[in-house]
Amino acid sequence: MVAFLICLMFVAAAAAQDKLSVDVDRVNVLVTVSDGKGRFIRNLNRGDFSVYEDDRPQGISNFSIETNLPLNVAFLIDSSGSVRDKLRFEKQAAARFFSSAIRPGKDKALVMSFDTKTALLQNYTDNAGSLSDALQKIIAGGSTSLYDAILEAAVHRLAGEPGRRVIVILSDGLDNSSHISLSKTIEAAQKNDVTIYAVSTNGFETTDPHDRKAGDANLDELAKETGGRALFPSKMEDLSRAFSRVCDELRSQYSLAYGPTNAKRDGTYRTIRVVAAGKRYKVRCRHGYYAPALGIARNGKPS
């Protein structure tokens, strides 16, 4: 009996080690491919892609077309004083996004608002109605802590969730009260394999041109560095169309995985580049990742 228990313990330990090895030694990359007119390309195969890490070719070990992989969405809505007059339209557009993007029994989402502080309005649910109802709790006012909200979502809400981890932001992109920088925010998202999509509200707000340019640049960098996309609707009526574009993209992605040829566990940043067959295609994915360091988990906390 003792020998049998020892054997079981050995098998369990070996299984745990294998699971850790797969997590550490495989890099997952979500890829979006579009043509010159912005139409998504959904019919490519593994052989149509080449992957490079720090400009060194990598072998693709796993490939799939991600139309059915579960979505974990953290929806972050700016509730600072500057959006007070636009909040009703923003709530309506967000509600349409929930109804079209979240599949009951398959996907789940949460809703957070941010102004001076970050507030969880609705925890994970697959009920679009509950997500929409949560938006009615928002009362606009205060300053803007966009980066704090992203950090909270990436590290404390999305980290470790199976499937795709996505943050969708509705904001002007300006931040004047967070406790973290833009670069550290991007790093936190990258370490937790989180993709950021951003919808700017600057196109239909009376924003100072300098602030508008700075805010849109922030949203664009957050999205590009994590493999997502920033959209800039020019009028209120285009909000729903922007969210429909995000939803369409989430159903039009490819998932690639590779075992990096650089096996060092040194916590360094490695660049990722994905090329699709034919130069006529535009390929979008996260720009890189942080290699795990010995004794450090993906989210930067001690393991």
Backbone torsions as a table, in degrees:
resi	resn	phi	psi	omega
1	MET	NA	-44.6	178.8
2	VAL	-60.8	-43.2	179.8
3	ALA	-62.7	-38.2	179.4
4	PHE	-64.4	-42.5	179.4
5	LEU	-65.2	-40.6	178.1
6	ILE	-60.9	-40.6	179.3
7	CYS	-62.6	-44.0	178.4
8	LEU	-60.7	-42.3	179.5
9	MET	-62.1	-40.0	-179.7
10	PHE	-65.0	-43.0	179.4
11	VAL	-63.1	-43.4	-179.9
12	ALA	-63.0	-42.3	179.9
13	ALA	-64.5	-39.9	179.5
14	ALA	-65.1	-41.0	178.8
15	ALA	-63.0	-41.8	179.2
16	ALA	-63.2	-39.6	179.8
17	GLN	-65.2	-40.4	179.0
18	ASP	-62.8	-42.1	-179.6
19	LYS	-61.9	-42.3	178.6
20	LEU	-65.2	-39.8	-178.3
21	SER	-62.5	-43.1	179.6
22	VAL	-63.4	-42.6	-177.6
23	ASP	-65.3	-38.7	-177.1
24	VAL	-80.1	-37.4	-169.8
25	ASP	-93.8	-0.8	-179.6
26	ARG	-121.1	132.4	177.9
27	VAL	-106.5	123.0	178.6
28	ASN	-98.0	135.4	-178.1
29	VAL	-133.8	123.7	172.9
30	LEU	-90.0	134.4	-172.3
31	VAL	-128.2	135.3	173.5
32	THR	-116.4	132.8	-179.0
33	VAL	-122.3	131.7	178.3
34	SER	-136.6	161.7	178.7
35	ASP	-94.3	-172.5	-176.0
36	GLY	-64.6	-18.8	179.5
37	LYS	-99.5	6.9	178.0
38	GLY	84.3	6.9	179.1
39	ARG	-81.4	135.7	-177.5
40	PHE	-72.2	138.8	177.8
41	ILE	-100.1	118.5	-171.7
42	ARG	-116.1	4.5	-171.7
43	ASN	-117.2	25.2	179.2
44	LEU	-85.3	159.6	179.5
45	ASN	-116.5	172.4	-179.4
46	ARG	-53.1	-42.1	-177.2
47	GLY	-67.2	-11.6	179.5
48	ASP	-84.0	-6.1	-174.6
49	PHE	-114.7	145.9	169.7
50	SER	-128.2	138.7	-177.4
51	VAL	-120.4	137.3	178.9
52	TYR	-128.8	134.5	172.6
53	GLU	-115.2	122.4	-174.4
54	ASP	49.8	40.4	178.2
55	ASP	67.4	13.2	175.5
56	ARG	-104.4	130.7	-178.2
57	PRO	-63.0	142.4	-179.4
58	GLN	-124.0	150.0	177.8
59	GLY	-88.2	128.5	179.6
60	ILE	-78.1	119.6	-177.8
61	SER	-96.0	-28.2	-179.7
62	ASN	-136.7	144.0	179.7
63	PHE	-148.8	136.7	175.1
64	SER	-157.3	156.7	173.5
65	ILE	-94.7	114.7	-168.6
66	GLU	-89.4	74.7	173.2
67	THR	-98.9	-17.6	-174.5
68	ASN	-121.2	-7.5	179.9
69	LEU	-62.3	133.7	-176.9
70	PRO	-55.8	144.7	177.0
71	LEU	-103.5	136.6	170.0
72	ASN	-118.2	109.6	-172.3
73	VAL	-114.4	127.9	169.6
74	ALA	-105.7	112.2	-178.3
75	PHE	-95.9	118.0	-176.6
76	LEU	-111.3	120.2	-178.8
77	ILE	-116.9	129.7	-180.0
78	ASP	-69.0	121.6	179.5
79	SER	-117.9	21.7	179.1
80	SER	-70.9	169.6	-174.8
81	GLY	-59.1	-27.2	-175.1
82	SER	-69.0	-17.6	-176.3
83	VAL	-100.9	4.8	-172.4
84	ARG	-51.9	-43.9	-175.9
85	ASP	-77.0	-14.4	-175.9
86	LYS	-107.2	-2.7	-169.2
87	LEU	-61.5	-38.3	-177.4
88	ARG	-62.3	-44.3	179.3
89	PHE	-66.9	-37.4	-179.8
90	GLU	-66.0	-39.5	177.7
91	LYS	-63.6	-40.0	179.9
92	GLN	-64.9	-44.1	180.0
93	ALA	-66.0	-40.3	179.0
94	ALA	-64.4	-39.3	179.3
95	ALA	-62.0	-39.5	177.7
96	ARG	-65.8	-36.0	177.7
97	PHE	-62.9	-45.8	180.0
98	PHE	-59.3	-43.8	-176.1
99	SER	-67.4	-28.7	-178.4
100	SER	-95.5	-26.5	-173.4
101	ALA	-94.8	-32.3	-172.8
102	ILE	-95.2	115.0	179.2
103	ARG	-93.3	120.0	-180.0
104	PRO	-57.2	135.1	-179.5
105	GLY	80.3	-4.0	-177.2
106	LYS	-124.0	-52.5	-176.8
107	ASP	-109.4	168.5	174.4
108	LYS	-151.0	153.8	-178.4
109	ALA	-144.7	160.2	172.8
110	LEU	-131.2	161.5	-179.3
111	VAL	-123.2	128.9	175.3
112	MET	-128.4	141.4	171.7
113	SER	-109.8	156.7	177.6
114	PHE	-144.3	133.8	167.9
115	ASP	-137.4	-113.8	174.1
116	THR	-66.3	-34.9	177.6
117	LYS	-124.7	168.8	177.6
118	THR	-103.4	137.1	-178.4
119	ALA	-130.6	131.8	173.8
120	LEU	-85.6	112.9	-177.5
121	LEU	-90.9	-31.6	179.0
122	GLN	-152.4	122.4	177.8
123	ASN	-76.5	179.8	-174.7
124	TYR	-50.4	130.3	174.0
125	THR	-157.0	157.4	174.3
126	ASP	-103.8	10.7	-178.4
127	ASN	-94.5	108.0	-177.9
128	ALA	-61.9	-33.4	178.9
129	GLY	-63.8	-42.6	179.1
130	SER	-65.1	-38.0	178.2
131	LEU	-65.2	-42.5	179.1
132	SER	-66.8	-40.3	179.2
133	ASP	-61.7	-33.7	-178.2
134	ALA	-63.2	-29.9	-179.2
135	LEU	-65.0	-25.3	-178.1
136	GLN	-71.0	-11.9	179.5
137	LYS	-79.2	-11.1	-173.5
138	ILE	-73.8	131.1	170.8
139	ILE	-123.3	116.3	-174.0
140	ALA	-72.4	142.2	177.5
141	GLY	160.5	156.8	176.5
142	GLY	95.1	-176.2	179.6
143	SER	-88.5	-165.9	-172.7
144	THR	-124.9	123.1	177.8
145	SER	-118.9	62.0	-177.4
146	LEU	-60.6	-48.8	-174.9
147	TYR	-66.2	-37.8	176.5
148	ASP	-60.7	-39.4	-179.7
149	ALA	-65.9	-42.0	178.7
150	ILE	-64.4	-43.1	178.3
151	LEU	-59.5	-45.8	179.1
152	GLU	-59.5	-44.1	-178.6
153	ALA	-68.3	-44.9	-175.2
154	ALA	-69.4	-44.7	-172.2
155	VAL	-89.0	-39.1	-172.1
156	HIS	-105.1	-13.7	-178.0
157	ARG	-114.8	-43.0	-175.3
158	LEU	-95.8	-28.0	-175.8
159	ALA	-54.1	129.5	176.8
160	GLY	85.3	-7.8	179.4
161	GLU	-72.6	138.0	178.7
162	PRO	-72.2	157.5	179.6
163	GLY	84.6	-161.8	-178.6
164	ARG	-83.9	137.4	-179.2
165	ARG	-110.0	117.7	-171.7
166	VAL	-131.0	136.9	169.5
167	ILE	-111.3	129.0	174.4
168	VAL	-114.1	123.9	-175.3
169	ILE	-113.3	135.3	170.0
170	LEU	-119.5	107.6	-171.0
171	SER	-167.1	168.3	172.3
172	ASP	-87.9	-3.5	174.7
173	GLY	82.8	-5.2	178.5
174	LEU	-84.8	143.3	179.7
175	ASP	-133.5	124.3	-179.4
176	ASN	-130.3	11.7	-179.8
177	SER	-149.6	14.3	179.3
178	SER	-77.1	161.0	178.1
179	HIS	-101.6	12.1	-177.7
180	ILE	-139.1	152.5	-178.4
181	SER	-86.1	168.2	177.1
182	LEU	-61.6	-44.6	-177.8
183	SER	-63.6	-40.6	178.4
184	LYS	-69.1	-31.4	176.9
185	THR	-65.5	-45.4	177.8
186	ILE	-62.7	-41.4	178.7
187	GLU	-59.9	-43.0	179.4
188	ALA	-63.0	-40.8	178.5
189	ALA	-65.7	-43.6	-179.3
190	GLN	-64.6	-39.7	-178.8
191	LYS	-67.1	-20.8	-178.9
192	ASN	-111.3	17.9	176.3
193	ASP	52.8	45.1	-179.2
194	VAL	-103.6	131.8	175.9
195	THR	-100.7	134.7	-176.8
196	ILE	-111.2	129.4	170.5
197	TYR	-115.4	138.5	-176.7
198	ALA	-131.3	136.5	174.2
199	VAL	-117.0	117.9	-175.9
200	SER	-81.9	143.6	175.2
201	THR	-103.0	7.7	-174.7
202	ASN	-72.5	-24.0	-176.5
203	GLY	-68.6	-20.2	-178.3
204	PHE	-129.6	27.3	173.9
205	GLU	-118.5	151.7	176.7
206	THR	-81.6	70.8	-175.3
207	THR	-98.0	142.3	173.4
208	ASP	-57.5	133.5	-176.6
209	PRO	-52.9	-38.6	179.6
210	HIS	-66.6	-44.4	178.6
211	ASP	-64.1	-40.6	179.4
212	ARG	-60.1	-46.5	-179.9
213	LYS	-63.2	-43.3	-179.2
214	ALA	-66.5	-43.3	-179.5
215	GLY	-64.5	-44.4	179.0
216	ASP	-65.3	-35.1	177.5
217	ALA	-64.7	-39.8	177.9
218	ASN	-62.1	-47.1	-179.8
219	LEU	-62.8	-40.5	-179.6
220	ASP	-64.2	-41.5	-179.8
221	GLU	-68.1	-41.9	177.4
222	LEU	-56.9	-43.5	-177.6
223	ALA	-72.4	-49.7	-175.8
224	LYS	-61.5	-43.0	-175.9
225	GLU	-68.7	-18.7	-178.8
226	THR	-109.6	3.5	177.2
227	GLY	89.6	7.7	179.5
228	GLY	-95.8	-148.3	-176.0
229	ARG	-153.4	145.4	173.5
230	ALA	-109.4	136.2	178.8
231	LEU	-119.7	146.1	-172.1
232	PHE	-129.6	75.4	179.2
233	PRO	-62.2	142.4	-174.6
234	SER	-91.4	-13.2	177.1
235	LYS	-148.6	162.3	-174.5
236	MET	-57.1	-36.8	-176.7
237	GLU	-66.2	-17.3	-178.5
238	ASP	-87.5	-2.5	-178.9
239	LEU	-59.6	-49.3	-178.4
240	SER	-61.0	-37.7	178.6
241	ARG	-65.0	-37.7	178.7
242	ALA	-64.6	-43.7	178.8
243	PHE	-67.0	-33.5	176.3
244	SER	-63.8	-36.2	177.9
245	ARG	-65.0	-41.7	177.0
246	VAL	-61.4	-46.8	-179.6
247	CYS	-60.3	-43.5	179.6
248	ASP	-62.0	-41.1	-179.6
249	GLU	-65.9	-39.3	-179.8
250	LEU	-63.2	-20.1	178.0
251	ARG	-100.0	11.1	-173.8
252	SER	-131.4	28.9	-173.9
253	GLN	-105.6	161.7	172.8
254	TYR	-113.0	149.4	175.5
255	SER	-116.4	121.7	177.5
256	LEU	-116.2	147.2	174.6
257	ALA	-137.1	144.7	177.8
258	TYR	-146.7	154.6	173.3
259	GLY	-94.5	112.2	-174.0
260	PRO	-61.1	139.3	177.7
261	THR	-70.1	-23.6	174.7
262	ASN	-87.6	102.8	-173.9
263	ALA	-90.9	6.4	-177.3
264	LYS	-66.4	139.8	175.3
265	ARG	-102.7	73.6	-171.4
266	ASP	-118.0	4.1	177.0
267	GLY	70.5	12.1	-177.4
268	THR	-80.8	161.5	178.0
269	TYR	-87.8	130.9	177.9
270	ARG	-118.9	135.3	179.2
271	THR	-81.2	149.8	177.7
272	ILE	-124.0	134.5	174.3
273	ARG	-135.8	129.7	179.0
274	VAL	-118.2	133.1	-179.5
275	VAL	-120.5	133.7	175.5
276	ALA	-103.1	148.6	-178.4
277	ALA	-56.0	128.2	179.6
278	GLY	93.8	121.8	-177.6
279	LYS	-71.5	-7.4	-178.5
280	ARG	-75.9	-11.6	-177.9
281	TYR	-94.7	143.6	173.6
282	LYS	-101.4	125.3	-177.5
283	VAL	-110.7	131.2	179.6
284	ARG	-124.6	129.3	175.3
285	CYS	-155.4	174.6	178.0
286	ARG	-64.5	149.6	-173.7
287	HIS	-79.0	-16.3	-179.1
288	GLY	177.2	-172.5	179.8
289	TYR	-153.7	164.8	175.7
290	TYR	-100.6	120.2	178.3
291	ALA	-63.3	141.2	177.3
292	PRO	-61.3	142.9	173.2
293	ALA	-102.0	149.8	-179.6
294	LEU	-57.3	126.2	178.7
295	GLY	82.3	3.9	-179.5
296	ILE	-122.0	129.3	178.4
297	ALA	-75.6	171.4	-177.4
298	ARG	-60.2	-34.2	-176.9
299	ASN	-84.3	8.1	175.8
300	GLY	89.1	0.6	179.5
301	LYS	-94.6	151.8	178.0
302	PRO	-57.0	136.7	180.0
303	SER	-90.3	NA	NA
